[in-house]
Amino acid sequence: MDELENARAKRLKEMQEAQKEDEQIRAAMRAMLDENGYNRMMNVRLASPELYAQAVQGCASVYQRLGRKLGEREILLILKRLKGGERETKITFERK
């Protein structure tokens, strides 16, 4: 029974640390981005956590260079650069 309790305690601690780290990242994003940019990044976070992690690093480097808050336009440019080779999906309907 001690092993189970230790495993639970360890897992709880890991989850709390992950949550704290996520809160720190979101606070930094709030400082670097305007409201629209922040909302865009939170949508990316929900849709693609891997892309979000890369975009956070990209936002930080661009923010350091520009020295001002980034808007949604800059976020979209960063995301497009990160996605690189992926083509935008385009659906066309042909009628007979």
TORPA-456978 format. One record per residue (C-alpha): residue in one letter; x, y, z. Coordinates in Angstrom, 2 decimals, decimal comma, padded with zeros to 5 digits, m for minus. Layout:
> rest / c1 / c2 / c3
> A / X / Y / Z
...
This chain:
> rest / c1 / c2 / c3
> M / 000,00 / 000,00 / 000,00
> D / 002,91 / 002,37 / 000,68
> E / 004,10 / 001,97 / m002,92
> L / 000,70 / 003,02 / m004,23
> E / 000,58 / 006,06 / m001,96
> N / 004,14 / 007,01 / m002,94
> A / 003,27 / 006,69 / m006,62
> R / 000,19 / 008,86 / m006,15
> A / 002,14 / 011,48 / m004,23
> K / 004,86 / 011,52 / m006,88
> R / 002,30 / 011,86 / m009,69
> L / 000,50 / 014,65 / m007,83
> K / 003,77 / 016,52 / m007,34
> E / 004,64 / 016,15 / m011,05
> M / 001,21 / 017,44 / m012,06
> Q / 001,51 / 020,43 / m009,72
> E / 004,96 / 021,28 / m011,12
> A / 003,68 / 021,01 / m014,70
> Q / 000,73 / 023,26 / m013,86
> K / 003,00 / 025,82 / m012,21
> E / 005,33 / 025,83 / m015,24
> D / 002,34 / 026,28 / m017,57
> E / 001,09 / 029,22 / m015,49
> Q / 004,53 / 030,85 / m015,71
> I / 004,58 / 030,45 / m019,48
> R / 001,09 / 031,91 / m019,81
> A / 002,07 / 034,88 / m017,62
> A / 005,09 / 035,52 / m019,83
> M / 002,88 / 035,26 / m022,92
> R / 000,48 / 037,82 / m021,44
> A / 003,41 / 040,20 / m021,01
> M / 004,71 / 039,63 / m024,57
> L / 001,42 / 039,61 / m026,50
> D / m001,55 / 041,89 / m026,91
> E / m005,01 / 040,48 / m026,21
> N / m005,69 / 039,17 / m029,75
> G / m002,23 / 037,60 / m029,98
> Y / m002,66 / 035,94 / m026,61
> N / m006,05 / 034,52 / m027,61
> R / m004,56 / 033,16 / m030,83
> M / m001,76 / 031,46 / m028,90
> M / m004,22 / 029,89 / m026,47
> N / m006,15 / 028,46 / m029,43
> V / m002,92 / 027,04 / m030,82
> R / m002,16 / 025,58 / m027,39
> L / m005,44 / 023,66 / m027,43
> A / m005,12 / 022,52 / m031,05
> S / m001,43 / 021,62 / m031,21
> P / 000,69 / 021,54 / m028,04
> E / 003,89 / 020,83 / m030,02
> L / 003,37 / 023,82 / m032,30
> Y / 002,51 / 025,93 / m029,25
> A / 005,81 / 025,08 / m027,56
> Q / 007,74 / 026,07 / m030,67
> A / 005,67 / 029,24 / m031,11
> V / 006,33 / 030,33 / m027,51
> Q / 010,06 / 030,23 / m028,21
> G / 009,56 / 032,09 / m031,48
> C / 007,45 / 034,75 / m029,77
> A / 010,08 / 035,25 / m027,08
> S / 012,87 / 035,80 / m029,61
> V / 010,79 / 038,20 / m031,74
> Y / 009,67 / 040,07 / m028,62
> Q / 013,29 / 040,52 / m027,53
> R / 014,22 / 041,91 / m030,94
> L / 011,25 / 044,26 / m031,31
> G / 010,88 / 045,31 / m027,68
> R / 007,11 / 045,69 / m027,92
> K / 004,02 / 043,55 / m027,51
> L / 003,28 / 041,28 / m030,44
> G / m000,09 / 041,27 / m032,14
> E / m002,06 / 038,59 / m033,91
> R / m000,41 / 039,46 / m037,23
> E / 003,07 / 038,74 / m035,87
> I / 001,82 / 035,52 / m034,26
> L / 000,40 / 034,36 / m037,59
> L / 003,74 / 035,06 / m039,30
> I / 005,60 / 033,06 / m036,64
> L / 003,14 / 030,16 / m036,97
> K / 003,40 / 030,14 / m040,77
> R / 007,19 / 030,11 / m040,54
> L / 007,08 / 027,20 / m038,09
> K / 004,65 / 025,17 / m040,15
> G / 006,86 / 025,81 / m043,18
> G / 006,31 / 023,08 / m045,74
> E / 002,72 / 022,34 / m044,84
> R / 000,35 / 023,55 / m047,48
> E / m002,92 / 025,16 / m046,60
> T / m005,82 / 022,80 / m047,15
> K / m008,06 / 023,90 / m049,95
> I / m011,30 / 022,15 / m050,80
> T / m013,00 / 022,72 / m054,14
> F / m016,35 / 021,40 / m055,30
> E / m016,93 / 020,49 / m058,91
> R / m020,51 / 020,37 / m060,07
> K / m021,64 / 018,18 / m062,93
